[in-house]
């Protein structure tokens, strides 16, 4: 290969990499594989992508480059041929409830533009099409509505735009206008007046102030004409509050020569993309601020007694944690100045607008509920997360009913659907809908390019197996695999070339039937002259790669070498490659287990399951067996097992109050004493959480260190060796070992603490040693190394052996939770369950436990699961991996498709029985794994 055609790495030593030298062809689909912990992510993400990110920072401004000193340079001697790099990982990139599938792929942006240009405007009250009002009609309507009242006529010249607008103010002064309402406050204009450039502003120029009478009709006509001319067809009427003759206050009215209802005599704003955005105050539902849900107050709520001042007893004292008190005091100070009331005023006597701004915020500042919501989703503190959760409960907004937009926006339609109804379509249904959406020839110049962009993005999502998702599905509810494939589809839509894409197991969550579509997408990305670097264990992906790199031969310290590299066929023949032996079928996943007859086992039965897309089905789950729930993505697997089975049994056993999915009856579960869901959620939210603490390994280790002679002399208790408590921990990083850098232009980055360099403890604590290692060095041991280190301490060694048995021998005992993948976190949880003493029959629910596992590791996982089964427990696993399904005692196959076309029980029985069912997609792929 010519030097310009390769990405060359020399001397890669990151983590367990053994001074690797490697040449990878550019503009190809390259797969990096190997046993778990062999160094795949260390090579792909921590070396290649990290160096690409670091070089990108070097090209930025001096502000950005100041962070380079803290960003660790990868342990590598030399990298050449490195293109601009984009990592598409499984980890969720946002908890923002406003982010949806449509917004993330820009489909919603094109929809907003489409509705703004060709949407049919209707009155939200009577549904009649809107018409344009003439100035004379506007004058007559004002005379009729405001007769005998004093009004102000405003010309809204600026609506929701950023800028200083000094020139506009100067121009208005030249025309003789002296006052304007700026962001809701009436202000006297000056030549030097400037607004904050980075804020969005509303500017309404005061045209006239008059009392509405028939004899003042001529003055009113002139003022209306002036306002319409200034604001290009718009004006606003405000009834003066001090008008004593008015018996009732009329809300501000908006008039336009562009859009009005002939029956209701109401005018509406011009159609702009902002009107259809739930992230904009001009489109969002004013009650829920575009979230579609409301954070309701619980447990007595935030307010204890509104007859008292806010800080004098009105607020629940439990709210004063972290920096909340300072936030509340600052917010109160701003509100008292803005709305002109006293600190000592009782909360019930506050102006209504001030109360709303305090809780929900306004355009200038965020409110307390928004701050709590932000804290809940963004905090790294378990304590703060727990405290905030006491105050929040989410319910559907009673005004917009979850549709996020104001009623005026929802009244605009295209072919009988508003923008939210279009967003509620599944991707599979949206493709034909937009394909058949036609417009008159006069509008095609506008609509054709918009429909083309929408159609292409929908097709990308279909190609990566996500057709079952709805466009309005929030990103926070997506799995890691789904999120990664959406980002992949979005990247193809961007159409970049000459880029290095680094992906982390994109096949996760995909049924074998859909895997081919994903690979077609990766090849399309490659065809745009990009290098696609994929960390993957999927056999089909490896076989379709242009170049395959196999790391190994083992995990942890035993890995970090290149076992083989080249075309997949060459790796398959290489005797040194463990992956090659499985690809060539010289090795196969084999476990010794007794298959049990499901017909002889007692069964739990779910009758009438009809949540989401489930079609009122009845499903039997034999107890005491290893059961696999299969089906294409979106067929209803998680709905059946999590939303119905887990939540209902958990409510029965633990007296909880989960909202359970719709079903008629669950019978036969009387013998189940516990139900435990082992999912892929993190084992902790901060670097303090790690495998040692989660599996209760750390308590006996701390006790061991406290019993050493040196500790007894110094009177060190076990708490001295905790990095969560003062005394032994490093105080600058509070025992985390890392500091979090908040980077406004990139995702937050964790860097090593400059004081302890990641050791978590202070120097005095680190002076105590056991077998030559201090507590920090023990936490830095891999599980495999720790087995040998604690060989004589059975209490510790037994749990370490279990971690090794589920394929986690490469993990370090103190490895921070945020660095663990979903599959690794799930197997750590499984280890904790395996270490417990059996206490009655338990139903275990697992979601794709093979995530991140090599062929060799799946064998270890299956042995661990069958160990639980042999103790009499029931194992229910959602799984797509055919090597796992073929070992099941019983298979439940849902489908046949995803979304509306799914939710049926397609087949059930032994793997052989399912493989013989012609209606089952799973059975068709399973057939080649079943011996005749």
N, C-alpha and C positions, 0 to 999 in steps of 0.2 A: 504494500500500500504506500502511495506517495504521502509525504509528510503532511501536505495540506488536506489530505482526505482522512486523517486520523485524529482522534483525541488521545493524546499520549500522557500517561501518568507514570511518574518515577518516584520510588521511595515513599509510597503511601504507608503511614504507620498509625493512622487514627484508630483509637481503641485497640482492637486485637489484630489489626492488619499487620502482616509480617513483612514490611518493607517491600510492598508489591510494586512490580513494574508491569504495565499493561498498555496495549494499544487497542483502541476501540474504533471501528470504522464510523465515520460521520455520515449523516443523512441516511441512517439505517435504523431498523427496529432491533434494538439490542436488549436482551433479557439477562439479568443477573440473578442467579439462583444459588441454592445451597441449603444445608441444614439451618434451622433456626439458631441464630447467634454466631453464624460463621463469618459475619462481617459484611453482609450485603448492604444494609443501610449505612454502615460506616463508610463504605466505598461510594455508594450512589449519592447519599444525602449529606453526610458529614464531611466528605472530602470533595467530590466533584461539584455538587450544588453549592456547598458552603463557600468554596473558593470563587465560584461564579458570582455569588451574592457579594462577597468581599470586594471583588474587582469592580462590581457595579457601584458600590459605595465610593470607591476611589474616584469615580468619574463625576460624582455629584459635587454640590457646593461645599464650602468650608464648614458650614453648619453640620452637614451630614457626615463629613469626614472626621469630625471630632469623636465620633463613636467608634472609629476604626481601631483606636488604641485599646478599647475594651473588648472588641470582637476578636475572639481567638482565631488565629490563623490555623487552618488545618495542618496536621502533621504530615506534610508531603514535601518532597524536595523540589518537584517540578511538574507543572501541568502545561501542556501546549495544545493548541487547537480548540480552546474552550470558547464556546459560543455564549451569547446571553442566555441565562438559565431561568427556567420557570419550574418550580416544584408543585406538583399536584398530589397532595397527600390526603390520607383518610381523615385526619383530625379536622373537626369542625372549625371553620374559619370565622364563624359569627354566631352569636346568640341573639342577634337582633331580631325581634319578632316581626319587624317590617319587611325583612328579606324573604322573598319567595322564589320559587323556581322561575317564574316569569321575569322577575326583576333581575335575578342573577344572570340570566341568559340574554338580557336586554329585549326580550320579546315584549314585555310590558311597555317599554319606552316606545317601541314602534306602534303598539296598540294605542297609546295615548296620542301619538301624532296622527294616527289614522282617524280616531274619533274627533280630534280637534279640527281636522280638515273636511271630513265628509259625514260626520255624525248628524243624525236628524234630531234637532232640538225639540223637546216636548215639555209641556208644563208639568212639574212634579205633582201638582194638585189635581188637575183634571185630565192630563194626558193629551190635551190638544196640541197640535204643532204650534210652535212659537212663530209669531209674525213680527214685523218691524213697526214701531210706533213713529208717527210723524210728530214734529215739534208741537203742532196745534193740539194733537191728542194728548200729549204729555201735559200741556198747559191746562187743558180741561180737567184731566184726572187730578192734578194738584189742587185746582180750585174746588173740586168736589170733595176730595179727601181731607184737605186741611182748612176748610172754610172756617174763618174766625180764629185761626191759630197763627202764632208767630213762628216763622220757619227761617232756616238758613239754607241757602242753595250752594252746594259745593260742586266743583269740577274735579273728578278723580284723575289727575294727570299722571300719577305714578302708582302702579299696583304691584307690590311684591318684587321690587327690583333693588339690586345692590348699587350703591354709589353715593357720592357726596352731594350731587345735584345743586351745586352753588350757582351754575349758569341758569338753571330753571328759576331759582329764586330771584336772581337779578332780572331775568326776563319778565317775570310776573310783576315785579316792582315797577318796571318801565311801563307796563300796561295799566298800572294804577291799582293793582291788588295788593293789599297790605297784610292780609292774614291767611293762614292755611292750617288745616288740621294735619299734623305730622305724626304718624303712628298713633292716632287717636287723641292727641293733645293739641288744642288750638294754640297756635304759636304766631307771634308777630314776625313778619319777614324782615330780614336785614340783608344788605349786600354781602356781608361777611359770613352769613349763615352757611355752615357746612354740616353734613351728616356723616355718621361713621360709615366708611366705605365698605366694610366687610359685612354689614348688616342688610337685611332686606327691609325696605321701607314702603309705606303707603303715604302719598301726599295728595291731599284734597284741598284745592284752592277755594277760599271763601269768595263767592261771586256776589252774593247779595244777602241782606237780612231784612225781611219784610213781613208785614201782617197780611194774611191772605183774605182779600175781599174782592167783590166783583169790580169795584171801582179801581182796584190796583191791577187789573188784568193786563193793561198795557205794559206796566213795569215788569210784571211776571213774565210776559212773553219775551221781552228783551233779555231778561236775566237767564231764562231757559236757553235762548239762542246762544248767548255768550258762553254759558257753561258747556253746552253741546259742542260748540266750536273749539273751546279750550281742550276738552277731554276727548275729542274725536268721536262724538256720538254718545257720550255717557254723562249722567249727572246724578247727584245724590241729594236727597232732601232730609234735613234734620229738624225735628220739632224742638223748639227751644224749651228747656225744662222749666224755666221760671215763668212761663206763660200762665198766669193765674186764671185766664178764661177757659183753659183747656180742662175738660172733665176727665179725659183719659190721655195717656201718653201713647203716641203712635210710634212704632219702631222706625228707624231710619229706612227710607225707601230708595230703591235703586231704579233709575229710569234709563232707557236706552233707545236709540233709533235703530237698533240692530235686532234685539231679541225681546219679545214680550208676548204675554198670553192674552188673546182677545176676550176670553171669558173672565178670567180672574183679575185682569188688568194689572198684572205684575210683570216687571221687567227683570231680565236675567243677564248675567255677564257674558261677554264674548267668549266663544269656545277657544280655549288655549290648552296646550298639553298640561299645564299646572292644574287645571280644573279636574283632571282625571288622576291626579297623583295623591295617594294617601300619605305621602311624606310632605305635602305642602299644605299650609293652612287654607289655601284657596280651594282645595279639593277634598281634604280630609273631613270626616265626620266631626263636627265641633264638640261632640260629647266625649267620644273615645279617642280623639286626636289621631284617627286613622289606624288604630290598632285592631279594631273590630271586637275588642274585649275591654273590659274595665277591671282595674285592680280594686276590689272591694275590701272594705275594712272588716277585720275579724277580731275575735276575742276582746270585745269591748272597743276595739279599734284604736285609732290614734287619738281620739278625743275622749277624755274622761268627763269633763264638765265645761260646757261651752259658756257657762255664766261667768267664768273666770278669765283673766287675761291669758294669752297664749302661753307665756313662760311662767305664769303664776298659778298653774294647776289645771289649765285646760287640756294640755297635752299629756298623754300617757308617758310617765317617766321612763318607761322601758325603751322609748325611742332615742334617748340620749346615749348613744354609743358611738365609738370611733370619732370621726370629725363631724357627726351630724349636728351636734350642738352649735358649732361654729357656722355650719351651713344654714341652720334654722335662724340663728341670730342675724346673720347677714341678710337673709331673705326677708325677715321681719323688718329690718331697718330700711330696706329698699321699698317695701310695700307701704310702710307708714308715710314715707316721703311722697310716693307716687299717688296714693289715694287719700292722703291728708287725714290720718286718724292717729290716735295716741297708742303708745306701747301698752298703757294700762287699761285700754279699752277691752271689755269682755269680748270673747271671740264671736258670740252671737250678734254683737252690735257692729261688727266689721261691715264695710260695704260688700255687697254680694260679689262684685268684681274682684275685690281683694281676697276674699275667701277662695274663689275659683283659682286665682293666680297662685295662692299659697299652695294649694293641693296639686293643681294641674299645670301651673306655669303659664307663661304668655310668650310673646315673640321675643322678649328681652331676656328672660331667665327661665330656668327649669323649676318646676314645683317639687314639693316634697314626695309625692307619689312617683314622679318620674325619677327622682333621685334614688328612691328606694328600689325601684325597678332596675335602674342602672347598677346599683350596688349588688343586687341579688344576682345579676347575670355576669358581672365583671370582677367581683371581689375574689381574691385568692385566699381570704381568711375563712376557714370553716366556721369560726365563731360568729363573724359578721353575717355570713350566709344563713346561719341558724337563727340569728336574731331577726333578720329582715323577713324571713319566711313566716314568722308569727303574724305579720301584719298584712300579707298579701293573699288574695284569692282572686283568680281570674274567672270572669263570667262574660257571656256574650253581651255586647252592647245592646241595650234595649231600644236605642234610637235607630241605628243602622242595621241591627240584627246580624252583626258580623261582617257586613259588606264594606266597611271601612270608609266609604265615600259619603259626602253630603247628598241630600236628596236631589239637588239640582244636577249634580254630576250623573247620578243614576238614571235620570230621566232622558239622557241622551242615548240614542240607540242606532245600531246599524243592523239591518235585516232582522229587526225585532228583538235584538239582544243588547243589553248595556255592557259596559266594559267588564264588570264583575261577573256577569253571567258567562261571558266568553272565557274569563279566567278560571271559572269553575269546571271547564271542559277538561277531560283527561287529554294527554298528549295524543293518544291514539285517535280520539274523536275529533281533536282540534285539526289534525292533518287534513281529513276530507272536508271539514267545515271551511277552512280557509282556501282549500283548492277550488271549491265551488262558489266562493264569494266573488260575485261579479258586480261591476258598477257601469253606469253609462259611459260611453266613449269620452265624453267631455271631462270625466273625472279620472280616466285611466292614467293620464300623465302623473297624477298625484299618487294614485293607489297602487300602481304596478310595482314600483320599487319597494314600497312598504310591505306589500304582501309577499314579495320575493324574499326579503330579509326574514320575515316571520316564518315563511314556509321552510326556508333552509335550516333555521334553528330548530324548528319542530322535527325536521327529518334527522338532524344530528342526534337529538334526544331519543328518537325512536331507534336509531342505529346502535345506540349504546344500551338498549334494553330497558329504557325508562318510560315506555309508552303508557304504563299504568298510572303514572303520577299525574295529578292535576296541576294546572299551571299556578294555582293559588296556594299550593302546598308550602308551608313555611319551612325554611332551611333548617331551623332548629329541630324539626321532627324527622329529618333524614338520617339514614345510617351513614357511616363513614364511606362505604362503597358507593352509595347513591350520590353523595355529595361530590365525591371525586369524579364520577362519570359526568355529572352536570358541569363541573368546571372544565372537564375535557371537551365536552360539546361546545361550551362557550369559547374555548380557545380555538377550536376549528372555525367557529363563526368569525373570529377576529381575523383569521387568515394570515398569521405571521409566517415568515420564512426565515431560515437560517438560525433557528432557535433550538436550544437543548431543553427538551422536556424530560423531567424526572418524575416517574410515577411509582406509587407504592401499592402493589397488588390491586390493580383496577378490576380484576375479575371477582372480587369479594361480593357475595350476595347475588351473583348471576347463576341462573340455571344453565346447564350445559347447552340447552337449545339456543340461548341468547348469547353465548360466549363468542360465537362466530361473528355476530354483529359488532361486538366490541373490538374484535381484532381487525375487522374491516375498517373501523374508525381509526385505529392506531396506524394502520397502513396508509390511510388517507392523509393523516397528519405527517407521516414520513414522506409521502409523495409531494408534499409542499416544500421539500428540501429542508426538512427538520430532522434532527437526531432525537429519536425517542428511546429513552433509557428506562427500562421497566424492571422493578424488583418483583419477582413473581415465582409462584410454585405450581401454577396451573400447567398441566401437561400439554394441552392444545396450544397455549400461548408459547411455550418453549419450542414446540415443533414448527410453529410458523415464524419464529424469529429469524432475522438475517444473520445474527451473531449471538452466540450463547456463552456466557461466562459463568462457570461453576466454581463457587468458593467452598472451602472445607479444609480438611476432610471432616472435621467435627465442629463443635460449638465452643465458644469462649476461647480459652487459651489454646485449645486444640484446633482452632480454626484460623482464618485470616490468610490462608494460602490459596493460590489459584490451582484448583484440581485439574481443570481443563478449560479450554476456550477455543472457539471456532464455530463453524457451521453446526447446527444441531446434530446432523448425522455423524460428524466427527466426534463430538462430545459423547454421543451414544456409544461409540466404539471404544472410547478411551477407558482402559482398565482402572485408572486412578480416580475416575469420576464416580462418586456415589450416585449422583443424579443420572448419569449415563446408564448405570446398571438398572435403574428403575425404568428409564425410557426404553431400554432394549428388552425389558421383562426378564433380565437375568435375576433381578430381585423383585419380589412382590410383597405387598403388605399382607402379612399372615398373622393371625392371632389364634391361640388355642382357647376356644370357648364352646360351651355346650349351648346349642340353639334350643330355645324353649318353645313349645307349642302354644301359640296364643289362644287356641280354642279351649285349652284346659285352665287358663288363668281367669281369675275374677276380673271384671272390667268396670271401668268408670265410663259413664255414657253422658255425652252432652247432646241434649235434644233441642231442636228448633233454634240453632245458632243463626242469627241474622244481622249481626253488627256489620257496619260498612257494606262490603260487597258479598258477605256470606249469604247463601240462598236458602235460609231456613233448613240447614242440613243437620243430620244426626250423625255423630261420630263416636265410635267406641275406642277407648284407650285401655288395652290390657294392662293390669297392674303387675308389678314385679318383673317387668321386661324392659328391654332396650328398644324404644320406639322412635322411629324417624318420621318427622312431618316434612313432606317435600312438595314441590310445585314451583312453577315459574314465578318470577318476581311479581308481587302484587296479587297473588292468587288467594290470599287470606290467611296465611300461615301464622303470622304474628297476631292477627286479630283473634284467631281461635285460641292460641296457646296463652298469649299474654293478656289481651283485653277481656277475655271471657274466663278461661280456665284458671289462670293464676290469680286474678283479682277476686273472683268469686270464692275460691278455696281460701285465700288469704283472709278475706272478710269473715268466713265461717270459723276459721281456726284461731285467728288473732283478734277478732272483733274490730277490725279496721273498717273504714268507710270509703274504700275505693269506689269510683264510679265504674260499674261493670258493663261490658258490652251486652247487647240484647240477646237473650236466649230464653227458652221455655223452662228447662229443667236440667239439673245435673244430678245424676244418681250413681250410687255405687262407690262413692268416695269416703264412706264412713271409716274405713280402715286407715286412711291416710292421716298421720298425726302431724306432719309438717309439710309445707310446700316452700321450696327455695328456688328462686330464679337466679341463675348464674349468667349475668349478661356481660356485655363488653364495655360498660360504663367504667370510668376511671376508678381506681381503688382509693383515690384521694385527689384533691384539687390543687395541692401545693407541693413543692419539692420536699417538704417535711415527710410526706407519706411515701412509703417504699415497701418492697416485699417483706423485709424483716419486721416492720411494725405491723403490717396487715395480717401476717400469718402468726403473730404472737411469738415470733422467734426472738425478738429483741429483748423481751422481759427477762428470759433466762440468761441471755448474753450480758445484760447490764448487771444482773445479780451475780454472775460469775466474776465480772470485773470488780464489783464492790467487795467480794470476799477475798481478793488477793491481798497479800501481806502489805504491799505498798498502800493500798486503799485503806486498810484498817489503821495503819499508822497515821494517815492523813484524815481519818474519820470520814471517808467518802461513802455515802450511801448510794443505792442504785440510781436515785434521782440525779446524782452528779453526772451520770453517763447518758442522761436524756438530753437531746438537742432541742426539746420543747420547753425546757425549764431554765431559769436563770441559775447561774452558779458554774455550770460546766460548759455551757454552750458558748459559741462566738456571738457576742452581742451585736456587732455591726450588721450582721445578716440574720440575727435572731435564730441561728441554728439551721438556716436553710442551705448554706453553702453557696448560694447564688444570689445575685442582685438582679432585679427586674429593671430593664431599661425601657422606658416608654418612648417609642420613636414615632413621631406624628406622621412620618412619610412611609413607614413600613410597619409590619406586625411587631409587637413587643418582643424583646430579646432577653433571655436569661444569660448573664455572664458570671464567671466565678467571682466570689467575694474576694476583694483585694486583701482583706485582713487574714482570713484563714485559708484562702486558696482552695475552697471547696471542702475543707475537712470538718466544718461545722462546729468544732470544739475549740476552747482556748488552750493555750500552751500547757497550763498546769494539769488539765485533764489528760492531755495526750502523753504525759510522762509516765502514766501507768500502763504497763504492758503485760500481756499474756502470751506466752510462747513467742516472745519477741515482737509482738504486734500490739499497737495501741488500738483504742476503740474505733478510730477513723479508718485505720488500715484493715480492721476486721470487716467494717461495712463496705470496704472497697473490694473484698473478696468476691469472686463469682460463687454461685451455689455449688458448682463442682469442686472448686478449691476449698470451700468451707466444709464440705463433707469430710475431706481428709484432715482439715485443721481441727475439727471437733470430733474426731473419730472416737474418742474415749468418753464423750458426754452424750449419752443416749437420748436425753430429752431434746437436745438441739439437733442431733444427727438425724433422728427419725423424720422430722419435718423437712430437713434439707433433702433427704432421699426422695420424699414425695414430690418436691419441686423438680428434682432431676427427672423423676419418672414421667412427668407430664411435659417434658421437653424444655424445661427452663433452666437447665444446668449452667447456661451461659450468663444468666442475669446476675448482676451484682446485688448483694444483700441490701445495700443502701441506695440502689438506683432510684432516682426521683420519679414519682408517679407520672408527672407530665410527659416523661420520655417513653413510657410504656405504650405499646400499641393496644388496640381493643382486644385482640386475641391473647396477648400476653396478660393483660389485666384479668381476662376471663379465666385463664388457666391458674393464675395466682389464687383467685377465689375458689376454684375447684380444689386446689391443694388444701385450703383451709377446711373445706368440707370433708375431704378424705382423712384429715388428721383428727376429726372429731370422733368420739365414741358413739356408736350407733344408739339412738334413743327413739325407737319406734320406726314405723315405715314412713319414708319420706318420698315425696314426688319432686324430682329435680327437673328444672326446665332450662335448657341451654340453647342459645342462638348462634349457630355456626361456630362451634368451638374449634374447627380446623383452620380458622383464619390465621394466616402467617405461618402455617406448618408445612414442612417438607414431608415427603413420603415417609421417611424414617421416623419422623416425630409423630405422625398420625398413628403409627403402630403403638407407640407409647401411650398416646392419649386414649386410644380404644381400650387398652389393657386397664387403664385407670377407671374408665367408665364402667367396664364390665366388673371391676372389683366392687363398685357400688351396687351394681345390679345383683351380684352374687350374695350381697348382704341382705337382699330382700327388698331393696328400694326400686322405685320406678324411674327410669331415665327417659325423658322426652326431649328430643333434639331436633331443632330446625336445621336442615342441612341440605347442601347441594352436592357435596363431594360423594361421588359414586362409590369410592372405596369404603366410605363409612356406611352408606345406605345398604350396601350388599351384606354387611355383617349384622344388620338389624334383625330383631326377632319379629318386628311388625312394622309395616310402612303405611302411613296415611298420606295419600297423594291428592292435593287440591288443585283446582284449575277449572277448565283446561288452559285458560289464558289468565292474564292479569287484569285488574280493574273491573269494570262492569261485566266483562266476559269470564271472570273468575268466580271463586266462591262456591264451586260445586265440589262434592266428594267424587273424584274421578275413579279412584281405585283404593283398595285397602287389602292387607294380607301380608304374607311373607314376601321378601324381595322377588322370589321366583314367580309368585302369583301376580304381583304388580307388573313384572316384566312381560307377562303374557297378555296384558290388557292392551288392546290396540288403540284405546282412547287416551292412554297415558303418555305424555311426553317423557316423563321420568322413566317409565317402563321401556320406552324405545331405546334410550341411552343405556339403561341398566342391563339390557339383554346381553350385551357383549361381555359383561362381567359375571354372568351366571353360567355355570357349567351345564351342558345339556344333560 
